Amino acid sequence: MWKSGKGWADQDGDFWMGHEFCGVVTNPGDSNFKKGDRVVFWANMYCGECDMCRAGQEQLCREVNGTNYIGFVCNGAYAEYYVGKASNAYLLPDTVSDVAAGLIAPLMVAYHAIHQSGLKLHDKVLVVGSGIIGQLIGGLAKKAGASYVAMSKVNDRKLSVARKIGDFDAYFDGNDPDREKNMKDATDGGFDIAFEVVGAGETLDTCIDGVRPGGKIVMIGNSMEPKVEFDMNRTVLREISVIGSVSCTRVEFEETIDLIANGMIDPEKYVTDVLPLDQLQHAFERLTSKTDPVLKIVIKP
């Protein structure tokens, strides 16, 4: 966003980003929180009143419409203080560190995507994309019972953490002209589920190449372009299901906190650097570098 602007909003004046954050309450107002409480914020500014919210599908809130998030259309947490609705704040258990809390947002996205996929025991899973959400999806897929988890990537820049953790059984080169044959050979006919975590036509094609007939593609990536091309005929004639996945439900956000608090997953092992606030610009430059191996940076004032 520091290159493209204020998310999807058209605003004038200064703007503070930051949508994956936790903090300490300094002024609880009339909420049930106390001064000194450690809290994490869910960036989804859901209304709580529309039909989607009443159905427990807050990620599809009519007011949010896929874009109304803290740090995207209103000021976020890259600041000394943040003022927000108490309904978007959640008390952090003592077993969830500040650094781990900084990864609750990407973990909730991965958690919701796993739910959307309907993953079953022994399924074969492909993750297309090597970023933090893709790597978290790989870890959760293994814990959910996938028998074979592979990643398609175009370079090895971000793979040091994934290789160290060891959740992925194989890595495929997304630029290899034989990628479809290689993936089908390795899985005896194709993956049951593919997760697209980049947001590009080329990576969607890789998913179509990788899944078996009747398989499923879960799209998590957001495209900078309003439209991307894909092979409709192959998708239709092989009855491939393509579904979207965005953010998570309110219940899933709470469950994501529990995943960390109960030791089901340790998000800190995905963090490659913890930097002070005055190095925020440096962090952005590293994250957008084509050579830096960084996966996830947490800013800790």
Secondary structure, DSSP 8 states (H G I E B T S, - for coil): -TTT-STT----S------S-EEE-S--TTSS--TT-EEEE--B---S-SHHHHTT-GGG-TTTTTT-BBTTTB--SSSS-----GGGEEE--TTS-HHHHTTHHHHHHHHHHHHHHT--TT-EEEEE--SHHHHHHHHHHHHTT-SEEEEEES-STTHHHHHHH---SEEEETT-TTHHHHHHHHHTS-EEEEEE-S-SHHHHHHHHHHEEEEEEEEE----SSS-----HHHHHHTT-EEEE--S--HHHHHHHHHHHHTTS--GGGG--EEE-GGGHHHHHHHHT-SS-----EEE--
